[in-house]
Amino acid sequence: MDLVTAEEMRQLDRTTIEKLGIPAIALMENAGRAIAEEVIALCRRRQYNSGNSVHADAGHGSDWGMESDIVRRGSNGGSVTGGTGRSIGGGWNGSSGVSGGAQPPQEFRVSADRALTLDHAAAEHWLILAGKGNNGGDGLAAARHLREAGLAVTLVYAAAPQTLAGEAAVQRDAAAALGIPAVVHGRDRIDFAGCTGIVDALLGTGSAGEPRGAYADLIAAANASGKPIVSADIPSGLDADTGALHEPCIHAAVTVCLALLKRGLVQYPGAGAAGRVVVRSIGIPAALAREAGVQASLLTPEVLQTRLGVDVSRRRSPEGHKGTYGHVLLAAGSLSMSGAGLLAARAALRAGCGLVTWALPAALLPYVIGAAPEIMLAAAGGGEDGTWNAETAAEVLRLGGKRDVVATGPGLGRFAGDREWLRMLWEGISSPLVLDADALNILAECNYTEWSSPGRPVILTPHPGEMARLAGVSTPQVQRDRIGLAQAYAVKHSVVLVLKGSHTVIASPEGEVYVNATGHPGMGTGGAGDVLTGMIAGLLAQGMDAVQAAAFGVYLHGLAGERAAGSRNHPSALIAGDMIEAL
């Protein structure tokens, strides 16, 4: 599933209209219908939960694939059929022997359009908040479909209706011709208390900055009403590119994202304001996104398989053995943080690699023998207090020369000469290199663009604080645009970057970006990042390339967190080791 910026979406709109010849009004009609269908789907769920109808959600698809809180749906359409005959006396059966070759009278049957049918529709009254741009036009089109389905609707114009232009003006006139009630902000009383729900069609992807005037007033009133809000394309006040929330900003129950998923809907805090996101086709061919050079995708099993070429089933050859699945060298852990190394080593094995050697300070060795009998241990020298020192780099290099992947950082700590230590590994390791935790903090203090490299891939796995140190910015700056920052850093430094956090971002040196949707809030626990480091290293050892291993590792890590959280009495009880056991 592609992720687009506001500008990319505008270009795709223009291509569809100008080059493919699909009229803008047709796209708006499709958008309005999609919004109306999702309003009705929400009403069905509400009826079902309140016990009004045991069939409240029938016809809507358990076959629609859920991707975290993001759903992709196709178009639904009604049908008209002809030619069904009947006899006057009591039912045409096609072989009743009507004399003289008489033909049955013709009947036309109009099939109910389930997507736009709602039990107890008369109990619903929705306010349609319409801005003067195309987003408002989408909302006006939705109002007509809702009216046709039997719901009461009232249009609420943020500006005088005569200020609407283009396709939005066409929708305004159609609604007026049908006699749909309308009020105007600042002129008429708006009864938020009397409605059962609100469609937010005020501001679309073309808006920027804080909503003002009538728009700000309507957004604040809608939020304060306590009624469910369905947003058209994006919640008004949300930055479509970064997920930043301007004040005020709609907090939606459902966002009907039109055509393609917007970047801001998968980045926090925007993702939290969007509610349940449903991506609906409106007639813009999905293939145009790749043709136009869109580089960001939501990470799904389909994307993993078709775009990254990952075998998500992780099949094993009947002829395979431990040597088939690679050997990871992990240089990690110190006396006070030995658990970080142990977690990473165990996770690498659970990810499926054949062998793991854990290199650690010699003084630490007696304390971890037998902690995980499947792991091989290698003393790398170091201080008597169980810490690393500059001299251990030579032994790590020696060990790394015989391994398929080298990972370092978890529990490493800081020590005298650590910058030169890391530089020796960077320049001397010819296998893929995975850096996490203190290895990233060391890297942030070095001008590593001047270091030589054997040309092997490097994967960096920072959390937001580590990313801030690497990029030389503040942590809030990192969080303001996670996708944009990760993409720019990966391209500039020719690394695969895994920016951890809710909806982890994976960026490649070529600028491709993948945003993960698996995971659970319970994963905010010490050691979760160490587990991810081990998993990525383990997948690399099995022959995946760096982008495949990073993306699949993040995806599986999130799934393991979901499973582990589900098996606890409370998700807050989740610990890092639970994720390893859930792989």
N, C-alpha and C positions, 0 to 999 in steps of 0.2 A: 504494500500500500504506500503510494507516494506521499511525501510531505512537501508542501509548497509554501513559498513566501507569498505575500500579498502581490508583489510585482510579478512573480511567476504566474499567479492566477490570472492577473489582468492580461498578460500576454497570451495565455491559453484561451481566455474569453475572446480576444481579438482574432486569434487564429481560427477559432471555431466559426465566428460570425463572418469574417472577411474572406477567408480562404476556403472554408468548407461550405459556406453559403447557408448555414443554419441561422435563421433569424433570431435576433436577441429576444424578441417577444416569446418565441417558442421556448428558449431556455428559461425565461422568467415563469412561463406557465408550468413547466416541469418542476421548477423550484417551489412554486406555490403549492402544487399538488403534493410534493414530497413533505413539505412542512405540515400540511393538513393531515396527511396520513400519520405522521408521528404524533400530532396532537391527539388524534383519535386512538392511536395505540396507547398513549399515556392514559387517556380516559378509560380505556378498557382495563388496564392494569389496576387503576384506582377502583373501578367498579368491582373487579374480581377480589381485591383485597378487602373491600367493604362488604362483600357477600351479596351484592346486588344480582350477580349473574354467574352461575357456575361455568358459563361458556365465554366469559368476558374476554379472554385472550385467544379464543379459537381463531384459526385462520392466519395467525401471525407467527408463525414460524419458529418452532424449536430448531428448524434447520438453518436459521440465520446464524452464522458463525460469530461467536463472541471472541473478541481480542481484548483482554483486560476489560476496561469500561468503554471500549470503542467497538462499534458495530458497523459493518458495511452491508447495505441492502441495495438490491436492484429495484427496478421500477415495477409497479404492480398496475395492471390494467383490467378494466371490465370488458365484457364481450357481448355482442348481439348475435343471436343465432336464428336461423330461419328454417322452414321446411318441416317442422314437427306437426304431424296431422292428428286430427281427432274426428270421431264420428259424432253425429248429433245425439244418437241414442245413448251413448255411454262408454266412450273410450275407443279411440282408433287403435287397432292392434296390427295393422298392416296386412292381415290375412283374413279379414272377416267376411270376405265374399260379397262385397258391395256389387250389386248387379250393374251391368252395362259399362263396366270399366270406369265407374265414377271415381273421381279424384276427391280425396278428403279436403275439407276446407283448410286453407293455409293459416298457420298461427305463427306469430313472432313472439319470442320470449326474451325479455331483457334480464340477463343474469345480474344478480346483486354484486356490486363491487365491494367485496368484503373489506378492502383497505379503507373504504370511505363509508362504512356502515357501522353504526354504534347503537347498541341497545340503550334505552333511556337517554337518547340524544337531547330530548327537550329539557332535561335537567341541567344541561351545560350552557354556560354563557361565558364566552371568551372575549376579552379585549384584545384588539390587534393594534399594537403600538407601531405606527408607521412613520419613518423618516421620509425625507423628500428625495432620497436617492434610489438606486436600484434595489437596495436592501428593503426599503419601504415598499417598492413595487412587488417584491416577492411576498411580503406579508399581505398586501392587498389581494394578490392572486389566491393565497391560502384562505383568505376570508371567504371568497366565493365558494371554494370547495367545501369549507366547513358549513356554510349556509346550506349548500345543496345536500349535505349529509344530515341536516336537521338540527344542527347546533345553532343557538342564538349567538350572534357576533355583533360587536360594536367596533367600528373603526375609531381609533384615536390618533389624530394627526398632530405631529409635533410642530408643524408649520401650516400656514394657510394652504388648503388643497390646491389652489390655483398656482402655487409655486412649483408643483411637481412638473417634470418635463419628461420627454421621451417615452420609453416603455412604461415608466411609473405612472405617467399621466394617462396612458391607455388603460391601465388597471384601475386608476381612480375613476375614470368615466364608466367603465364596466360595472364597478361596484355601485356607483351612483344610479345607473340605469336599473339595477336590480333592487334599488331601494334599501340597501344595507345601511343601517343607522350609522351616523358619523358625528363625532364631536371634535373640537379643535382645542388644543392646549391654550390656556390664557383667555379663551372666549366662553367655553362651556364647562359645566360641572362634569367631572370624570368620576364614575362610581366604581372605584377599585374594590370596595367592600362587597358590592353586589355581584361580582363576577366569580366564576369558578376556576379560571385560569387566564394566563396572559401569553400572547405571542410577542416576543421582542424582535421587531423588524425596524429598529431605529438606526443603527450605525453598522455598516459592514466593514469589509477589509480595507476600504478606501479611506477610512477615518484615521486620524492621528491625534494624539494628545488627549487631554482631559475633556470629557463631554461638558458642554456649557449650555446655559439658558434652558430652553424647553427640554432639551435632551437630558440634561442633568436632573431636572425636576421629575421627569417621567421615570427615569431609571431609579431614582431614590424612592419614588412612590411605589413602583412595582416591587422592589425589594422589600419595602416595609409592609406590603399587603399580606405577605405570608402565603400568597397563592402560587401554585406551580407555574414556572415560566419556561416556555419553549423558545429558544433563541434561533433565529434564522442565520445560518452560516457561522457566526461567532457571537458570543455575548457582547452587547454594546458596552464599550469601554475597555475591552480586552485588546491588547496589541497582538495582531495576527501573526507577527513574526517571532516575537520573543516570549509571549505569555505574560508580559507585565500587565498589571491591573491599574488602570487609571481610575481616579475617583471622580464620580461614583462609577461603579461597574456592575452590570447585571450579574446576579448569581442564579444560574439556570438549573432547572431540574434535568432538562434535555437540551442538547445543542444539535440541530440538524445541519451538519456540515455539508455544503453543496459542492458536488463534483469531486473535489480532492481535499484531503485532510490538510488543515493549516498547521504550520509549525507551532504556533502559539497555543494550540489546544493540547499539545503533549508536553509542554513545559510548565512547570509550576512558577508562580501561583495560578497561572491561567487554567491549567488542567483542573484545579480545584473549583474554579468558578464555572466551568463548562458543564459539570454534571455528567450525565451519560451522553456520550458523543455517538451520533449515528451518521455515517457517511452515506449520502444518497446521490446516485447518478442523476444528472439533469440533461444529458445529451452531449456532453463534451467527451470525446473519445479518450479513454484512459491512456491509450498508446501515445497521445500527443505529449504527455509529460516527459517521457523518456526521449522522445524526438527533440524536445525543446531543451534538453540538458538538465532536467531536474535531478539533483544528486542525493536528495534525502529520502529515506524510506522508514516506515514503521517496521520494526523487526517482528516478523511473523514466520510460522513454519513455511508458508509459501515463498516468502522472500528468501529465507535461508536456502531453500531448495532450488528455486529458479534463478535467483540473481547471484547467490554465493556458491551454489553447487555443493551444498552440505547434505550429506546423507543423515537426515535427522533421526533415522531409526538406529543409527550406530551399529550396524550389522557387523558381526565378527566372522572371519573366515574359519571354516572347520579345520583348515590346515595351519591356522595361526598359532603362535607361541609367544612367550614373553618378549622375545627379541623382535617380533613382528610389530609390536605396538610402542616401541620407542623407550628411551631412557632419559629421565629428567634429572639434572643436577640442581639441587636447591641449596643456595648459600644463605642461611637465615638463622635467626634465633640468637639470643644471648641469655645470660643467667637469669635476668629479671623478666625476659620475654621469650622464654623457650617455647611456650605454647603456640606462638605465632608460626614458628617453623614447623612444629608438629602438625598443626592444622593444614598448612599449605602442602606438606608432604602427603598427608592422608588424602587430601582432596585431589591431588594429582593422580593418585592410584585409583580413586573412585571414578575419576573422569575417564579411566580406561587405559592409561599408559601401562606398559609392561613392567617397568622398573623405575624406582626412585632412589637416588642417593642423596642423603641429607648431609651436607658439609656444615660443620659447626665448630666453635672453639673447643679445643681438646679438653679443657677443664670442665666443660659442660657435659661431655660424653657420658660419664658414669650416671648422671641423673636421668638420662633419657633412654638408656638401654632397656629394651623390652616394652617401651611405651607403645610402640606399634611394630610388632615383629616383622611385618611385611616390608618395612623400610630399611635400606642399607645405610649405615652410618659411616662417615669419614671425618676423622679429626683433621682440622685445618690449621692447627697451631693456636695462636692467640695468647691472651694474657692469662695469668693464674686466676683471675677473678671471673673467668668465663666470658670475657669480651673479645671482640675482634681487634686486630691491629693491622698496620700497614703491611707487615710481613706475610699475612695470610693470603694476600692476593696471588702470590706465586703458586700456592697449593691449589687454590680455586681454579686458576688457569690450567694447571696440569690436569686436574680432574675434569674440567669442562671440555678439554680437547677430545675426550672419549665419549661425550654425551650428546644427545640430539638437541637438547634445549637446556639453557641455563636461566634460572630465575633467582632473583635476590631482592632483599629489602625487608620482608616481614620479620619483625623482631630484631633487626640488625643493630639498631642503636647507632649512636655517633661516637667516633673515636678519633684519636690523633692520626692524621694522615689519611682520613677516609676519602678525601677528594682524589688523591693520587691512586688510592686503592680502586675506586670506581673507574677512574680513567684507564687503568691497566686492564680491567675487565672489558670495558667498552672497546678498546682498541685491540685486545688480544683474543676475545671470544669470537669464533667464526660461526657458531651455532646461533639460532634465534635467541634473543635476549628479552626477558620479561623483568621489568623494574617496578617495584611497589614501595610504599611506605618510606622508610628512611633512605632508601636508595634514591627516591625522588627528591627528598629534602636535600640530599647531598648534590644531586644533579642541578637543583635550582640555584646552588651557589657557584656553579661552574659555568664557564663559557664553552659549553660542550660542542657548539657549532664548529669550533676550531680543532676538535679531536678528529683523528683519522678513524676510519671504520672499515671493517672487512667486507662491507656491503651486505651484511645479513640484516634481516628485519629486527626492529626493536618495538616492543609493546610497552607503553607507559600506562599505568592504571591508577591515576590520582583520584582522591576524593576532592571536593571543592576547595578545601584549605590548601591541599598540596598543589592543586591546579593554580591557585592564586599565587603561590610562591614561584611556580614554574613560569607563569606568564608575567609576573611582576605587577599584578593588580590586586585589588581587594577581593575577598570572598564574595561580598555582595555583587561586585562587578562580574564575577564568574557566573553567578546565578541569574543575572539579568538576561543573558542570552547564551545558554549552555551550548546550543547547537552551533551558533555562529562562531563562538570562541574555540570550541573543540575543532571545528572544521579548519579554521584559519591556522591554529597551532600545528595540527597534523600535517598540513600542506607545507608550511614554512619550515618545519624541522624534519620532514620526511620520516615520521614515525606513525605507528598505529596508536591512537589515543583512545583510552577508555575512561571517560569522565563519569565517575560513579555518582550514585544518588538515585532519587526516584526518577524513573525513566532514564536510565543510564544511556549515555551517548557514545557511540563507537564511530570514530572518524579515521579515514585512510589517508595515506600520503597523496592520493589522487583526488581527494576532495569528496569521495563518497561518504555519506553519513547514514548511520542506522540508529534508530531510537527504540530502545527496548521497552516493552509494555508488561513484561512479567515481573513479579516481585510482590512483596508484602511489607507493610509498615513494621512488622515484628523483626525484620532483618536489620534494623538499626541497633546492632549489638556488636561488641568487641569481637574481632576475629573474622567477621563476615568477609572483609576484604582479603584477608589471608587465604580464605577458602577459594575466593575467585582467582587469585593469583595462581594457586595450585591447579585449579581446573583448566585455566587457559594454557598453562605450561604442559599439562597432561594431554590436551588436545593437539597442541603443536607437535608433541613427540610422536603422535600417531600419523603425522604426515599432512595435517591441515596447513594451509598457508596462514599468515599472521592475521589477516582480516577475518578469515573463516573461523579461526580459533577464538579470536577475541569476541566476535559476534555470537557464535554458538555457545561459548563459555558463559557470557553474560546472560543469554537466554535461558540456559539450563540452570544457572545459579538462581535466577528469579523463580523458575519453576520449583526448584528444590525448596526455596524459602516458602513458597505458597503451600507446598505439601507438608513441610515440617510444621508450619504454623497451624495448619488444619488438624494436626495430630496432637496438639497440646491442649490442655484445659483452657488456656488463655494464650493468645498470640504473644503477649509480653513475656511469656516464659521461654520463648525461643532463644536458643544459643547457637553459636556457630557450628558446633559439632553436630547439632541436629540436621543442619543443611547437608553435611557430608553423608549422613546416613539416609537422607531422602533422595540422593542421586540415583 
